[in-house]
Amino acid sequence: MKRMRIVAAVVVLVLALAGCSLFKHLQPPSWIIGTWSDSTKAITWVFTSDNVTTSTAFSTIDFGELYADGSVKETSTSTSYALTQTTSVLTATYTFEQVSATSINYSISSVPAGEILLTKQ
């Protein structure tokens, strides 16, 4: 009986540790995987098979590890990808439209700046 409890405790611990990586499981489409920047390198997006990060001189957002009160929803087609971040105070949709194999248009719904051209690095 004692051995069964130890085995059960080990299984629970392994599952808990494995669960930490499960929160970081986005699935960007294959055409967007890589590093993308604007012409001035002011903003950089990095898409991997299971995560998305964006960096500026002032901050980095790791969409796989968002704020405790936020969530991410993703949608994709053969030529577009969108991440919607919802927190208690804001909902923002980051949209990426494929222009070519090395260029994408990027926009944010909460910022009326229009589209920004990103180039694959």
C-alpha positions as a Markdown table, in Angstrom:
| # | Residue | x | y | z |
|---|---|---|---|---|
| 1 | Met | 0.0 | 0.0 | 0.0 |
| 2 | Lys | 2.8 | 2.4 | 0.9 |
| 3 | Arg | 4.5 | 1.6 | -2.4 |
| 4 | Met | 1.3 | 2.4 | -4.3 |
| 5 | Arg | 1.1 | 5.8 | -2.6 |
| 6 | Ile | 4.7 | 6.6 | -3.6 |
| 7 | Val | 4.1 | 5.6 | -7.2 |
| 8 | Ala | 0.9 | 7.7 | -7.3 |
| 9 | Ala | 2.7 | 10.7 | -5.8 |
| 10 | Val | 5.5 | 10.3 | -8.4 |
| 11 | Val | 2.9 | 10.1 | -11.2 |
| 12 | Val | 1.1 | 13.2 | -10.0 |
| 13 | Leu | 4.5 | 15.1 | -9.7 |
| 14 | Val | 5.5 | 14.1 | -13.2 |
| 15 | Leu | 2.1 | 15.2 | -14.6 |
| 16 | Ala | 2.3 | 18.5 | -12.8 |
| 17 | Leu | 5.8 | 19.2 | -14.1 |
| 18 | Ala | 4.8 | 18.2 | -17.6 |
| 19 | Gly | 1.7 | 20.4 | -17.4 |
| 20 | Cys | 3.9 | 23.5 | -17.0 |
| 21 | Ser | 5.0 | 23.1 | -20.6 |
| 22 | Leu | 1.4 | 22.5 | -21.8 |
| 23 | Phe | 0.4 | 26.1 | -21.2 |
| 24 | Lys | 2.9 | 27.1 | -23.8 |
| 25 | His | 1.3 | 25.4 | -26.7 |
| 26 | Leu | 0.4 | 27.7 | -29.6 |
| 27 | Gln | 0.4 | 26.3 | -33.1 |
| 28 | Pro | 1.4 | 28.9 | -35.6 |
| 29 | Pro | 1.1 | 27.8 | -39.3 |
| 30 | Ser | 4.3 | 26.6 | -40.9 |
| 31 | Trp | 4.5 | 29.5 | -43.4 |
| 32 | Ile | 5.0 | 32.0 | -40.5 |
| 33 | Ile | 7.7 | 30.0 | -38.5 |
| 34 | Gly | 10.8 | 32.1 | -38.2 |
| 35 | Thr | 11.9 | 35.6 | -37.1 |
| 36 | Trp | 10.3 | 38.7 | -38.6 |
| 37 | Ser | 11.1 | 42.4 | -38.2 |
| 38 | Asp | 10.0 | 45.7 | -39.6 |
| 39 | Ser | 12.4 | 47.8 | -41.7 |
| 40 | Thr | 13.8 | 49.6 | -38.8 |
| 41 | Lys | 14.1 | 46.5 | -36.5 |
| 42 | Ala | 12.0 | 48.4 | -33.9 |
| 43 | Ile | 9.8 | 45.3 | -33.5 |
| 44 | Thr | 10.7 | 41.6 | -33.9 |
| 45 | Trp | 8.3 | 38.7 | -33.9 |
| 46 | Val | 9.6 | 35.1 | -33.4 |
| 47 | Phe | 7.2 | 32.3 | -34.3 |
| 48 | Thr | 8.2 | 28.7 | -33.4 |
| 49 | Ser | 6.1 | 25.5 | -33.7 |
| 50 | Asp | 4.7 | 26.0 | -30.3 |
| 51 | Asn | 5.1 | 29.7 | -29.3 |
| 52 | Val | 5.0 | 33.3 | -30.4 |
| 53 | Thr | 7.0 | 36.2 | -28.9 |
| 54 | Thr | 7.4 | 39.8 | -29.8 |
| 55 | Ser | 10.1 | 42.2 | -28.7 |
| 56 | Thr | 10.7 | 45.9 | -28.9 |
| 57 | Ala | 13.3 | 48.1 | -27.2 |
| 58 | Phe | 10.9 | 48.5 | -24.3 |
| 59 | Ser | 9.3 | 45.1 | -23.8 |
| 60 | Thr | 8.8 | 41.5 | -24.7 |
| 61 | Ile | 5.5 | 39.6 | -24.8 |
| 62 | Asp | 5.6 | 35.8 | -24.6 |
| 63 | Phe | 2.2 | 34.7 | -25.8 |
| 64 | Gly | 2.8 | 31.3 | -24.3 |
| 65 | Glu | 3.1 | 32.8 | -20.8 |
| 66 | Leu | 0.5 | 35.5 | -20.7 |
| 67 | Tyr | -0.6 | 37.3 | -17.6 |
| 68 | Ala | -2.6 | 35.2 | -15.0 |
| 69 | Asp | -5.8 | 37.1 | -15.9 |
| 70 | Gly | -5.3 | 36.8 | -19.7 |
| 71 | Ser | -5.8 | 34.3 | -22.4 |
| 72 | Val | -4.8 | 33.8 | -26.0 |
| 73 | Lys | -7.0 | 32.5 | -28.9 |
| 74 | Glu | -5.5 | 31.8 | -32.3 |
| 75 | Thr | -7.0 | 31.4 | -35.7 |
| 76 | Ser | -5.3 | 30.7 | -39.0 |
| 77 | Thr | -5.8 | 30.0 | -42.6 |
| 78 | Ser | -3.4 | 29.2 | -45.4 |
| 79 | Thr | -2.4 | 32.9 | -45.7 |
| 80 | Ser | -3.3 | 34.5 | -42.3 |
| 81 | Tyr | -2.7 | 34.1 | -38.6 |
| 82 | Ala | -4.3 | 35.9 | -35.7 |
| 83 | Leu | -3.7 | 36.0 | -32.0 |
| 84 | Thr | -6.3 | 37.5 | -29.8 |
| 85 | Gln | -5.1 | 38.5 | -26.3 |
| 86 | Thr | -7.8 | 39.1 | -23.7 |
| 87 | Thr | -7.0 | 40.5 | -20.3 |
| 88 | Ser | -9.3 | 42.1 | -17.7 |
| 89 | Val | -8.8 | 45.5 | -19.2 |
| 90 | Leu | -8.1 | 44.9 | -22.9 |
| 91 | Thr | -8.7 | 42.7 | -25.9 |
| 92 | Ala | -6.2 | 43.1 | -28.8 |
| 93 | Thr | -6.0 | 41.1 | -32.0 |
| 94 | Tyr | -2.6 | 40.8 | -33.7 |
| 95 | Thr | -3.2 | 39.9 | -37.3 |
| 96 | Phe | -0.6 | 38.6 | -39.8 |
| 97 | Glu | -1.3 | 38.3 | -43.5 |
| 98 | Gln | 1.1 | 36.6 | -45.8 |
| 99 | Val | 2.3 | 38.8 | -48.7 |
| 100 | Ser | 5.0 | 36.5 | -50.0 |
| 101 | Ala | 7.4 | 33.8 | -48.6 |
| 102 | Thr | 9.5 | 36.6 | -47.0 |
| 103 | Ser | 6.9 | 39.3 | -46.2 |
| 104 | Ile | 3.9 | 39.6 | -44.0 |
| 105 | Asn | 1.6 | 42.5 | -43.1 |
| 106 | Tyr | 1.0 | 42.9 | -39.4 |
| 107 | Ser | -1.6 | 45.0 | -37.6 |
| 108 | Ile | -3.1 | 45.3 | -34.1 |
| 109 | Ser | -6.8 | 45.9 | -33.6 |
| 110 | Ser | -6.3 | 48.2 | -30.6 |
| 111 | Val | -3.8 | 50.4 | -32.4 |
| 112 | Pro | -5.1 | 52.4 | -35.4 |
| 113 | Ala | -1.6 | 52.6 | -37.0 |
| 114 | Gly | -2.5 | 50.5 | -40.0 |
| 115 | Glu | -0.5 | 47.6 | -41.4 |
| 116 | Ile | 3.3 | 47.2 | -40.8 |
| 117 | Leu | 5.3 | 45.2 | -43.3 |
| 118 | Leu | 7.5 | 42.6 | -41.6 |
| 119 | Thr | 10.3 | 40.8 | -43.4 |
| 120 | Lys | 11.7 | 37.4 | -42.6 |
| 121 | Gln | 15.2 | 37.6 | -41.2 |
